Amino acid sequence: MLRLESTHTQALPDPTLHFYTRCGAKSLTRQDNVKSIIIVGGGIIGLATAWQLAKRGFSVRLFDRGQAGRQASWAAAGMLSQQIELRPGYETLMPLLRQSAAMWPGFAAQLEAESGRPVNYRTCGTLVPALNDDELRQLRHNYRYLQSLTPKLAIEWVDGEAMRSLCPLLARTVRGGLVSTHDHQVDNRLVVQALVVVLRKVDVELFEHTAVSELLLDGDCCRGIVAGGRRVLADHTIVAAGAWSRQLGGLPPESLPPVRPVKGQVLALEIPSVCQPLTHVITSTKTYLAPKGNRLIVGATVEEEGFDTSITSGGLMDLLFGAYQLMPGTREWRVAETWAGLRPGTYDNEPIFGASGIAGLTYATGHYRNGILLAPITACKVAEYVATGTLPTELANYTLARFSPPSPQPPQLTDAATSGAGKPGTLAKSIEGATQ
Ligand SMILES: Cc1cc2nc3c(=O)[nH]c(=O)nc-3n(C[C@H](O)[C@H](O)[C@H](O)COP(=O)(O)OP(=O)(O)OC[C@H]3O[C@@H](n4cnc5c(N)ncnc54)[C@H](O)[C@@H]3O)c2cc1C
């Protein structure tokens, strides 16, 4: 049997059932034939799912090839944008986004209580200012679209003066815009750190710096993995390897999830102590600004560059210019950090949950731009699926089966693809903002 050094060795305390209740689970029963679980990938999705499974009494081992929580889940801006980023064509995802957003207060409270760590869940809302006539027209059009959706969204139109009263550092050129009171935020870095702490308390074995090279298949059944060159067996395996979910060996092509990496460059500015505290997330057509304590996160490019995560002058220039247009004062602020992360995007940029076509193998991947927002519902419902063997209705539209007949390769960037990044079926390089 495999022996690996687990990062965590603490004993199992009594699990609290509080978050279960919020998830709507009726009981803590589990499939008798599923007892041990392997999770491949320790981003927010793998960590949160491990937490929920352990609380259901499963024996969980989680493998990450690096430090847990340090890929996309670390690179993200922590925006929980359930409303403001909705666009025509994306309505199908709306119920899932809204349900997960509704779970965030309970998820954050439970995580803070069990880990003893803050995650800085903030309910100040999001502002979408228009800086010129073009943006004003575009935003009004978008407002009418958002107003047409049911159930009704908590979004209102305000003039420039009202917008600046909410955030005095905004440019004087702001003409008006949207205030979305239900688009909240969290500090995603604190969340993954708290999840790592909480996994100790529920006796999850976390193997960091241990790459999973292959899934072990026995006919049509997954029996476990090969990690660090050794076989590890389990009753059930969950792939939550983010942008790398398609890279695991051992699977037939038709069972590989069509996940591709979508690069995002981000930077953080130091908010000078003389400035009033920033509270709201601010998004525009070009960029978004997300305050995290004394740092302002400025994001993010959307680039089809494969697994490249280099920082480019063009990327930084676009981000800095976008920030300057929204808040001219940022020109004087210090750059605290720059980084890039890889979003796990699918063909339709919606996530993949549940059956893989291989017994004993489940997917929880492809969360693209919404993985932080979707973490609570993913963790809760994927755990429910493993426990009961029945895919919860909330996840039913997001199985791998929707991509059949499968394509052998994820989409590639072509020279012709120069616009419409992030929209279904289109690939491009751009800056992500509220109105894309
Ligand atoms: C710039 C940027 C900004 C974003 N902003 C937001 C936002 O504001 N709000 C939001 O909701 N979402 C946002 N996202 C999206 C969000 O970050 C992702 O959807 C989410 O983090 C995906 O989580 P994950 O756990 O699937 O992937 P990851 O966090 O990437 O974790 C995957 C893990 O799997 C591990 N792994 C991979 N292959 C293997 C292997 N073979 N063996 C073992 N381990 C392996 C990796 O090391 C990694 O730790 C943003 C993303 C980026 C890049």
The ligand as an ORCA input file, in Angstrom:
! r2SCAN-3c Opt
* xyz 0 1
  C      -7.133     36.318    -13.176
  C      -8.313     35.546    -12.681
  C      -9.341     36.215    -12.043
  C     -10.452     35.511    -11.594
  N     -11.421     36.178    -10.880
  C     -12.483     35.479    -10.399
  C     -13.457     36.147     -9.617
  O     -13.346     37.335     -9.326
  N     -14.525     35.420     -9.181
  C     -14.674     34.080     -9.471
  O     -15.676     33.486     -9.075
  N     -13.733     33.419    -10.187
  C     -12.659     34.092    -10.661
  N     -11.705     33.449    -11.396
  C     -11.914     32.038    -11.728
  C     -11.533     31.131    -10.566
  O     -10.303     31.538    -10.056
  C     -11.455     29.690    -11.049
  O     -12.647     29.335    -11.724
  C     -11.280     28.752     -9.853
  O     -10.212     29.175     -9.042
  C     -11.041     27.333    -10.330
  O     -10.734     26.561     -9.193
  P     -10.100     25.127     -9.357
  O      -9.950     24.574     -7.990
  O     -10.910     24.361    -10.342
  O      -8.708     25.392    -10.084
  P      -7.291     25.817     -9.472
  O      -7.397     26.811     -8.408
  O      -6.420     26.149    -10.645
  O      -6.790     24.474     -8.800
  C      -6.450     23.348     -9.545
  C      -5.377     22.623     -8.758
  O      -5.115     21.371     -9.369
  C      -3.745     21.096     -9.226
  N      -3.365     20.119    -10.229
  C      -3.407     20.259    -11.569
  N      -2.983     19.130    -12.171
  C      -2.684     18.265    -11.170
  C      -2.169     16.942    -11.154
  N      -1.893     16.265    -12.274
  N      -1.942     16.351     -9.949
  C      -2.212     17.008     -8.807
  N      -2.683     18.281     -8.778
  C      -2.917     18.894     -9.941
  C      -3.086     22.449     -9.418
  O      -1.778     22.462     -8.851
  C      -4.066     23.374     -8.730
  O      -3.701     23.651     -7.400
  C     -10.556     34.117    -11.812
  C      -9.509     33.438    -12.413
  C      -8.384     34.135    -12.847
  C      -7.243     33.388    -13.468
*
